[in-house]
Amino acid sequence: MQVGTESSVAAAPRRQPFDQALAFISAVLLIAVLGAAAFLVYSVVQGRAIEQGATPRARLISDLHAQIDESPNDAALRVRLGEVYAAAGQHREAVRELNVALELNPDHTGAYLVLGMVALMQKDYDSADTYFNKILELTEGSEFKNLQLNRELAFYYLGESALDTSRYEDAVGYFKAVIRMNRGSADAYFGLGLAFKGIEDYLAALDNFEIALAFDPTFAQAHYEMGQVYLAEEDRINAAVHFAQAALLAPDSDLPAEALASLGTVEEWEAKAREALAADDLDAALEAALITRGLVPDDPAYLILHGEVLEAMGERDVALDVYAEALTLAPDDPTIKAALSRLENE
């Protein structure tokens, strides 16, 4: 087995359910995410010709080739070049360099890691699993930090592979293995949540998405998936809250906006709330009022609506809190001031 001087070549990605594609980020080379299929095939002949020598990646490839010309037996350089090729979507060239690296150093876990990621991008899951399991074999019992990181990544990508092939029970085990090694991994908790969602253990899925959000409050995908779980459980209120948060955090993604649209417009829900309130159907009014707030969280008009429903339900203290929150958004609103004065004098 190799000594612990081998560099780790890649960091765990943020899984992208919004575009349903696998992505990874290079920690060593700071390579762009390989997330969308359009990026993976970005270079038509003309574009590639322009890129040659014109972009930082092209210059990096040229520099690495120059270094390899001087040190042709340096396996680490071959792995770095393979990784750059993989990031550019040039999979054949990547595999060529990585296989040469393994001829030079048959135990290079970094080479196996990038080969596995390339196989995942090509949806060759059997090959990917073989490469990642080889890393587990090579790193068993190792205490070297870099090898342990590659071991963690191998478990992570095995989880990704299991998710992509609907082997959710296997995915649970792989992501739990990552968490045992790195309890602060928001991505691993997110993957575990997806695995539990796959086996319809929705409570466990929500728990893990919440942990992912505790480590990374800007994790738009976790909010989106929580919305999907709540929707599956017919909890439209919480679904609206999380879809709205996902849309706020990922404004360029269509899926959160589409999920929100599937619930109906805020105007429709406001009308339902007022109709139910007028008919004294207070449970329906409360649900509709809360959904309007979930769809548009910062509009004082919908907080006022919520407060009106709570007043009708006899929930004075909660209504006071809602009106006070509305006042922070609209300090001069006479309706809010009147409601607060009325309730405070009861």
C-alpha positions in Angstrom: 0.0 0.0 0.0 1.2 3.5 -0.7 2.5 5.8 1.9 0.4 8.8 3.2 2.0 11.4 0.9 -0.6 10.9 -1.9 -2.8 13.9 -2.4 -6.5 13.7 -2.2 -7.9 14.7 -5.6 -11.5 15.6 -5.1 -14.0 16.8 -2.5 -17.5 15.5 -2.1 -20.0 17.3 -4.3 -23.2 19.0 -3.6 -25.7 16.6 -5.1 -27.9 18.5 -7.6 -31.5 17.2 -7.6 -32.5 20.4 -9.5 -30.8 19.2 -12.7 -30.7 15.5 -11.9 -27.0 15.3 -12.7 -23.9 14.3 -10.9 -21.4 16.9 -10.0 -18.1 17.1 -8.3 -15.7 19.9 -7.2 -11.9 19.5 -7.3 -10.4 20.6 -4.0 -6.9 20.6 -5.4 -7.4 22.2 -8.8 -10.5 24.3 -8.0 -12.2 22.9 -11.0 -15.7 24.0 -11.8 -18.7 21.8 -10.9 -19.5 19.1 -13.4 -23.2 19.4 -12.6 -25.3 20.0 -15.7 -25.4 17.8 -18.8 -25.0 20.9 -20.9 -21.7 21.6 -19.2 -20.5 18.1 -19.8 -20.9 18.5 -23.5 -20.1 22.2 -23.6 -17.3 22.0 -26.2 -18.3 21.5 -29.8 -15.4 21.5 -32.2 -15.3 25.2 -32.7 -15.6 25.9 -29.0 -12.8 23.4 -28.1 -10.5 25.0 -30.7 -11.1 28.4 -29.1 -10.5 27.0 -25.7 -7.1 25.4 -26.5 -4.6 27.8 -25.1 -7.3 30.4 -24.3 -8.7 29.4 -20.9 -7.2 28.7 -17.5 -8.1 25.0 -17.9 -6.4 24.8 -21.3 -3.3 26.5 -19.9 -3.3 24.1 -16.9 -3.5 21.1 -19.3 -0.6 22.5 -21.3 1.4 23.1 -18.1 0.7 19.6 -16.8 1.8 18.1 -20.1 5.0 20.1 -19.9 5.6 18.8 -16.4 4.9 15.2 -17.4 7.4 15.5 -20.3 10.0 16.3 -17.7 8.8 13.7 -15.2 6.9 11.0 -17.2 6.9 8.5 -14.3 5.2 10.9 -11.8 1.8 9.2 -11.1 0.5 12.2 -9.2 0.9 14.5 -12.2 -0.9 12.0 -14.4 -3.8 11.9 -11.9 -4.0 15.7 -11.8 -4.1 15.8 -15.6 -6.7 13.1 -15.6 -8.8 15.1 -13.2 -8.6 18.2 -15.4 -9.6 16.2 -18.4 -12.6 14.8 -16.5 -13.7 18.3 -15.4 -13.6 19.3 -19.1 -15.8 16.4 -20.1 -12.9 14.7 -22.0 -13.4 11.4 -20.4 -11.4 9.3 -22.9 -8.3 11.4 -22.2 -8.9 11.3 -18.5 -9.2 7.5 -18.4 -6.0 7.2 -20.5 -4.0 9.4 -18.0 -5.5 7.7 -15.0 -4.7 4.2 -16.3 -1.1 5.3 -16.9 -1.0 6.6 -13.3 -2.1 3.2 -12.1 0.6 1.4 -14.2 3.1 3.6 -12.4 1.5 3.2 -8.9 -1.1 0.4 -8.7 -2.2 1.6 -5.3 -2.9 5.2 -6.1 -6.3 5.8 -4.5 -6.7 9.2 -6.2 -6.6 7.6 -9.6 -9.3 5.1 -8.6 -11.4 8.0 -7.2 -11.4 10.0 -10.4 -12.0 6.9 -12.5 -15.0 6.1 -10.3 -16.3 9.7 -10.8 -15.9 9.5 -14.5 -17.7 6.1 -14.5 -20.5 7.7 -12.5 -20.8 10.6 -15.0 -21.1 7.9 -17.7 -23.7 6.0 -15.7 -21.5 3.0 -15.6 -22.4 2.1 -12.0 -20.8 -1.3 -11.9 -17.4 0.1 -12.9 -17.8 3.0 -10.5 -18.6 0.7 -7.6 -15.6 -1.4 -8.5 -13.2 1.6 -8.4 -14.7 2.9 -5.1 -14.6 -0.5 -3.4 -10.9 -0.8 -4.5 -10.2 2.4 -2.5 -11.9 0.9 0.5 -9.7 -2.1 0.2 -6.5 0.0 -0.2 -7.3 2.3 2.7 -8.5 -0.3 5.2 -6.8 0.4 8.5 -4.9 3.4 7.2 -4.3 6.3 9.5 -2.9 8.7 6.9 -5.1 11.8 6.6 -5.2 11.9 2.8 -6.0 8.2 2.4 -8.8 8.6 5.0 -10.2 11.4 3.0 -10.3 9.3 -0.1 -11.9 6.5 1.9 -14.6 8.9 3.0 -15.1 10.1 -0.6 -15.3 6.5 -1.8 -18.1 5.8 0.7 -19.8 9.0 -0.4 -19.7 8.2 -4.1 -20.9 4.6 -3.4 -23.9 6.2 -1.7 -24.4 8.4 -4.8 -24.2 5.4 -7.0 -26.7 3.5 -4.8 -29.1 6.5 -4.9 -28.9 6.7 -8.7 -29.7 3.0 -9.0 -32.5 3.0 -6.4 -30.5 0.8 -4.0 -31.7 2.9 -1.0 -30.9 0.5 1.8 -27.3 0.3 0.5 -27.2 4.1 0.3 -28.2 4.4 3.9 -25.2 2.3 4.9 -22.8 4.2 2.8 -23.8 7.6 3.9 -23.8 6.5 7.6 -20.2 5.4 7.0 -19.4 8.9 5.7 -21.0 10.4 8.8 -19.0 8.2 11.1 -15.9 9.6 9.5 -17.1 13.2 9.2 -20.0 14.2 11.5 -20.0 17.7 10.0 -20.8 16.7 6.4 -24.0 18.4 5.3 -23.8 16.5 2.0 -23.7 13.2 3.7 -26.8 14.0 5.9 -28.5 15.2 2.7 -27.7 12.0 0.9 -28.9 10.0 3.9 -32.1 12.0 3.8 -32.6 11.1 0.1 -32.0 7.4 0.9 -34.6 7.4 3.7 -36.9 9.3 1.4 -36.4 6.5 -1.2 -37.6 3.9 1.3 -40.4 6.2 2.3 -39.2 6.6 5.9 -40.2 10.3 5.8 -39.6 11.1 9.4 -35.9 10.0 9.1 -35.6 11.8 5.8 -36.8 15.1 7.4 -34.5 14.6 10.4 -31.5 14.3 8.2 -32.4 17.1 5.9 -32.8 19.3 9.0 -29.3 18.3 10.2 -27.9 19.1 6.7 -29.5 22.6 7.1 -28.1 23.0 10.6 -24.6 22.6 9.1 -25.4 24.6 6.0 -28.5 27.0 6.2 -28.1 27.9 2.6 -28.6 24.4 1.4 -31.3 25.0 -1.2 -31.6 21.3 -2.2 -32.3 20.3 1.4 -35.2 22.8 1.6 -36.5 21.5 -1.8 -36.4 17.9 -0.7 -38.1 18.7 2.6 -40.9 20.4 0.6 -41.3 17.3 -1.5 -41.5 15.1 1.6 -44.1 17.4 3.3 -46.1 17.4 0.0 -46.0 13.5 0.0 -47.5 13.7 3.5 -50.1 16.2 2.3 -48.7 18.9 4.6 -49.0 21.8 2.2 -48.2 24.4 4.8 -44.7 23.2 5.5 -44.2 22.2 1.8 -44.9 25.9 0.8 -42.4 27.2 3.5 -39.6 25.0 2.2 -40.3 25.4 -1.5 -40.3 29.2 -0.9 -37.0 29.0 0.9 -35.5 26.8 -1.8 -36.6 29.3 -4.5 -35.1 32.2 -2.5 -31.7 30.4 -2.1 -31.6 29.1 -5.7 -33.3 31.8 -7.8 -31.8 30.4 -11.1 -33.4 27.0 -10.6 -36.8 26.3 -12.1 -37.8 23.4 -9.9 -38.5 25.3 -6.6 -40.6 27.8 -8.5 -42.5 25.0 -10.3 -43.1 23.2 -7.0 -44.5 26.5 -5.5 -46.7 27.0 -8.6 -48.1 23.4 -8.2 -49.5 24.5 -4.9 -51.5 27.4 -6.4 -51.0 31.1 -6.4 -50.9 33.3 -3.3 -54.0 35.1 -4.5 -55.9 31.8 -4.7 -54.9 30.9 -1.2 -55.7 34.3 0.1 -59.2 34.0 -1.4 -59.6 30.6 0.1 -58.6 31.9 3.5 -61.0 34.8 3.4 -63.9 32.6 2.1 -63.3 30.0 4.9 -63.0 32.7 7.5 -66.3 34.2 6.3 -67.9 30.7 6.5 -66.5 30.2 10.0 -64.4 27.2 8.7 -61.5 28.2 10.8 -59.3 25.2 10.3 -59.4 25.6 6.6 -58.9 29.4 7.0 -55.8 28.8 9.1 -54.3 26.4 6.6 -54.9 28.7 3.7 -53.5 31.7 5.7 -50.4 29.8 6.6 -49.8 28.7 3.0 -50.1 32.4 1.8 -47.4 33.2 4.4 -45.3 30.3 3.1 -45.6 31.4 -0.5 -44.8 35.1 0.3 -43.1 35.2 3.7 -42.4 38.9 4.0 -45.7 40.5 3.0 -47.3 42.2 6.0 -50.8 41.8 4.4 -50.6 38.0 4.8 -49.4 38.3 8.4 -52.5 40.5 9.0 -54.6 37.8 7.4 -53.0 35.2 9.6 -53.6 37.4 12.7 -57.3 37.8 11.7 -57.8 34.1 11.5 -56.1 33.6 14.9 -58.3 36.2 16.5 -61.4 34.4 15.1 -60.1 31.2 16.7 -59.7 32.9 20.1 -55.9 32.6 20.0 -55.2 36.1 21.4 -51.6 35.7 22.5 -50.5 34.0 19.2 -52.4 36.7 17.2 -50.5 39.4 19.2 -47.2 37.8 18.2 -48.2 37.7 14.6 -49.4 41.3 14.5 -46.1 42.3 16.3 -44.2 40.5 13.6 -46.2 42.3 10.9 -45.5 45.7 12.6 -41.7 45.1 12.1 -42.4 44.9 8.4 -44.8 47.8 8.2 -44.3 50.1 11.3 -46.8 52.7 10.2 -49.6 50.4 9.1 -52.9 51.6 10.8 -54.6 48.2 10.6 -51.7 46.5 12.4 -51.6 49.2 15.1 -55.4 49.0 15.6 -55.2 45.2 15.9 -52.5 45.4 18.5 -54.3 48.1 20.5 -57.5 46.1 20.4 -55.9 42.8 21.6 -53.8 44.5 24.2 -56.8 46.1 25.8 -58.9 43.0 25.9 
